[in-house]
Amino acid sequence: MRKSILVGVCLAALLPAAVQAQNVEGRVGKLESEMRAVQRKVFPGGAGQMLQPEVRAPQSEQGPGPGSPATSALADVNQRVTSLEQQMTSLTEQIEQNQNRTRQLQDAFDNYRRSNDARLKSLETGPAPIATGAGTGGPIESDDQSSGPSRPTTRPEAASKPGAATPTKVSVEKPSTGDPAEDEYMYGYRLWAAKQYPQAEAQLKKVVADYPKSKRASYAQNLLGRSYLDEGKPSLASMAFYDNYKKMPEGERAPDSLLYLGQALTKLNKPADACKVYDELNDVYGAKMAAAMKGQVAAGRSAAKCK
């Protein structure tokens, strides 16, 4: 009888410790599961690798004494819980730091994109059409004189009142020869010759887009670059000239585009690149260049101080 009472008392004393150990083990399992999820988020390339706790239960040199198994198990589990909680805190801090860096990078990229878009918009926006006097034509491309009139056909619009001091505005007529590609190009050419650069650029882009197989596509792309160059936009001009040479190297105006590309790069204070372009022009088209163009190349190399 006394023996049964003693066993019951011992079981009653050990039962709370066993229940506590079971609860702590449940906390440990939950923490380990949560930490694995956090590690997968922080270290997506870890291939499921689990970081070991930095705090470990001390190894006892002697075996547990009588009545100590429950206490030792609880101490070990408590240390595991503490280690896991410390790691969870560290990982949470890393996540917050990474999120902060991501926000900073995104803000920096958004600022760059906005500034770049504004810069491109300012480059592409041309000034208002330039009014010219009646009968003034503007420079003529030498090779185009054979396929068009020596001076753009223009019609001055009369001033609103007789004797008014305001200058007349030139109205450029669109030719109509029955050849759509030729007519569209010559219309853009006349706009350029009349120094109506924004209108000319829009028209020349239309020619390249609508008639890419026509020989006038090379003419239009080259003249587009010249329009930008005359308008004081060497950066856009260099891109137009390069596109003509790159996309239509066999076009009639490809050599001209390389020549003008060198001039545009010189205006952009890039003499070394201009010299490379002149070298490319000589290497690719040197045997076909006329004497006049060779003289222009020599002048361009001198301006860029090429060796």
SVG drawing of the C-alpha trace seen along z (x, -y; Angstrom):
<svg xmlns="http://www.w3.org/2000/svg" viewBox="-6 -99 55 101">
<polyline fill="none" stroke="black" stroke-width="0.4" points="0.0,0.0 2.8,-2.4 4.6,-1.5 1.6,-2.4 1.2,-5.7 4.9,-6.5 4.6,-5.7 1.6,-7.9 3.3,-10.8 6.3,-10.4 4.1,-10.3 2.3,-13.4 5.6,-15.2 6.9,-14.2 3.7,-14.8 3.9,-18.6 7.5,-18.4 6.5,-15.9 3.6,-18.1 5.9,-21.2 8.5,-19.3 5.8,-18.2 4.6,-21.9 8.1,-23.1 8.7,-20.5 5.6,-21.7 7.0,-25.2 10.3,-24.0 8.7,-22.2 6.7,-25.3 9.7,-27.6 11.8,-25.2 9.0,-25.1 8.8,-28.9 12.5,-29.4 12.7,-27.1 10.1,-29.2 12.0,-32.4 15.3,-30.8 13.7,-29.9 12.7,-33.5 16.0,-35.0 18.2,-32.4 16.2,-31.1 19.3,-29.3 20.0,-27.4 18.4,-24.2 16.5,-23.7 19.7,-23.9 18.9,-24.4 21.1,-26.6 22.2,-25.0 21.5,-26.8 24.4,-28.9 23.6,-28.0 23.8,-24.4 23.1,-22.5 26.2,-21.9 27.4,-18.3 27.4,-16.7 30.5,-14.7 28.6,-12.5 25.4,-10.7 22.2,-12.1 21.7,-11.3 18.6,-9.8 15.5,-11.9 17.2,-14.3 16.1,-13.1 13.1,-15.4 15.0,-18.4 17.9,-17.8 15.4,-17.4 13.7,-20.7 17.0,-22.5 18.0,-21.2 14.7,-22.1 14.7,-25.6 18.2,-26.3 17.0,-25.1 14.0,-27.5 16.3,-30.3 18.6,-29.6 15.8,-29.4 14.3,-32.7 17.7,-34.4 18.0,-33.1 14.5,-34.2 15.3,-37.7 18.5,-37.8 16.7,-36.6 13.9,-39.1 16.4,-41.9 18.0,-40.6 14.6,-40.6 14.0,-44.2 17.4,-45.3 16.9,-43.6 13.5,-45.1 15.0,-48.5 17.8,-48.1 15.2,-47.0 13.1,-50.1 16.2,-52.3 17.2,-50.6 13.7,-50.9 13.6,-54.6 16.9,-55.3 15.8,-53.5 12.6,-55.4 14.4,-58.7 16.8,-57.7 14.0,-56.7 12.1,-60.0 15.2,-62.1 16.1,-60.1 12.5,-60.3 12.5,-64.1 15.9,-64.4 14.7,-62.4 11.5,-64.3 13.4,-67.6 15.7,-66.3 12.9,-65.1 10.8,-68.3 11.8,-70.6 11.3,-74.4 8.5,-76.0 8.8,-76.1 11.2,-78.8 9.6,-81.4 11.5,-82.4 11.2,-85.1 9.4,-84.6 11.5,-82.8 14.3,-81.7 15.1,-78.1 18.0,-76.9 20.9,-74.5 20.5,-71.8 22.1,-68.3 24.3,-68.1 23.2,-64.6 19.5,-65.5 19.6,-68.1 19.3,-65.6 16.1,-64.1 14.4,-67.3 14.2,-71.1 17.2,-73.2 15.2,-75.1 12.2,-73.9 8.9,-74.9 7.3,-77.2 4.3,-79.5 4.4,-82.5 1.2,-83.1 0.0,-86.7 0.2,-88.8 -3.1,-89.5 -3.0,-93.3 -1.3,-95.0 1.9,-96.6 2.2,-94.7 5.8,-94.4 5.4,-90.7 7.3,-88.3 5.4,-85.9 5.4,-82.2 6.5,-79.7 4.1,-77.0 5.8,-74.0 4.0,-72.2 3.9,-68.4 4.9,-67.0 2.7,-64.6 4.6,-62.6 2.8,-59.3 5.7,-57.7 4.6,-57.7 8.1,-57.0 9.7,-59.7 6.9,-62.2 7.0,-61.6 10.8,-61.9 10.9,-65.1 8.3,-66.6 10.4,-65.9 13.5,-67.2 11.6,-70.5 10.6,-70.9 14.2,-70.5 15.5,-72.9 12.9,-75.4 14.4,-74.9 11.1,-73.6 13.0,-70.9 10.4,-69.3 8.0,-68.9 10.8,-67.6 11.9,-65.0 8.4,-63.7 8.0,-63.3 11.4,-61.6 10.7,-59.1 7.4,-58.3 9.3,-57.7 11.7,-55.2 8.8,-53.4 6.5,-53.2 9.1,-52.5 11.9,-50.5 12.8,-48.8 12.9,-52.0 16.3,-53.5 14.8,-56.7 14.8,-55.1 18.6,-55.5 18.3,-59.1 15.5,-59.9 17.4,-58.4 20.5,-60.3 18.6,-63.5 16.9,-62.9 20.3,-63.0 21.2,-66.2 18.0,-67.8 18.9,-67.0 22.4,-68.3 21.2,-71.6 18.8,-72.0 21.6,-71.7 20.9,-68.2 24.1,-66.3 23.2,-63.5 20.0,-62.6 21.8,-63.2 24.5,-60.6 21.9,-58.0 20.1,-58.6 23.4,-58.4 24.5,-55.3 21.1,-53.6 21.4,-54.3 24.8,-52.8 24.0,-49.8 20.6,-48.9 21.2,-49.9 25.0,-49.6 24.4,-49.1 22.2,-52.2 23.3,-55.1 23.6,-57.4 25.4,-55.0 28.9,-56.6 27.4,-60.1 26.0,-59.0 29.4,-57.9 30.9,-61.2 28.2,-63.2 28.4,-60.8 32.1,-61.8 31.1,-65.4 28.3,-64.9 30.7,-63.0 33.2,-65.9 30.4,-68.3 29.8,-66.0 33.4,-66.4 34.2,-62.7 37.1,-63.1 38.5,-59.6 35.2,-58.1 35.0,-60.4 38.4,-59.2 37.3,-55.6 34.2,-56.4 36.4,-58.1 38.7,-55.0 35.6,-52.8 34.5,-55.0 37.8,-54.7 38.0,-50.9 34.5,-50.2 33.8,-52.8 37.3,-54.2 37.4,-52.7 34.0,-54.1 34.4,-57.6 34.4,-60.6 37.2,-63.2 34.9,-65.7 34.0,-63.3 37.7,-62.4 38.4,-66.0 35.5,-66.2 36.9,-63.2 40.4,-64.8 38.8,-68.0 36.9,-66.0 39.9,-64.1 41.8,-67.4 39.0,-68.9 39.0,-65.8 42.8,-65.9 43.1,-62.3 46.5,-60.8"/>
</svg>
